[in-house]
Amino acid sequence: MNTQALLVCTHQGEPLGYVPDLLLEHLRMLQGTAPIELTVEHINGPEAPVHLRLLVRLDGEAPVGYRPMSGSNWQTF
């Protein structure tokens, strides 16, 4: 269980799911700079695994000099 988990909900408060752990650092960086918006782009059918049912687009502004997906979680071998 991740104590840093972030649940995404609709404007009406309905839960959609959790942000994947790999993307938490990126999303939290964007949250601190300007408003962000998440938009559901595609809904997969019930045959898809739970963690792959929604394709969500993230729109926001990153701080100057920020390099997305460059933290320790993204290091290559």
N, C-alpha and C positions, 0 to 999 in steps of 0.2 A: 504494500500500500504506500502511495506517495503522499506525504503530508503537504506537499506543494501543489497537489492536483487542483485544476481549475475547471469547474463545471460551466458549460456554456448553456444558456437558456434563451428562449424566445423573449420578445418584448413583453409577452403576457406572463412570463415566469415559468413556462413549461421547459423542463430539462431536455436538452438534445444529446448531451454526452460530454465527455471530458476531453480536454486538449491533450494530444499525445505527449508523453513525457519529453520526447526529443524536441518538441517545439515550444515547451514552456519558457525557456530562457529567452527565446526570440520574442514571444508574445509579451512577456513581462517587460522587456526593454521598450517595446512599442507603446505599451500602456502608459508608461511614465512620461511620454513626450507630447502626445496629441491624441485626440479621439481616434478610436479604431472602430472598424465596422466589419462584422463577419456576415457573409451572405451564403446561404445554401445554394450551391450551383447544380448539384445532382443528388438524387436519392436512389440508391441501389435497392433492389428488391429484398424481400425477407430471406432469400437464399444466401445473401451475402453475409459474411461474418459480422457480428455486431460492430466491431471496431472499423469496418469499412463501409458502413451504410450511407454515410454522408460525405460528400465532397464539398468543402467549405472554402470560400475565397476570403482572404484577409486583406483589408485595405487600411492603410495608415501611413504615418510619416515616421521615419527613423531619424534619430539624432545624427547630426553631422559627423561623419567619420565612422559611423557604425557599420560593421561588416556582418551581415546576417549569416547565420549558420557557420560561424567561424570559431565558436567556443570549444571547450575541451570535449564536449560530446560529439563534435564533428571532426575530430582529429583522425587522420588516416594512419594506417600502419606503416 
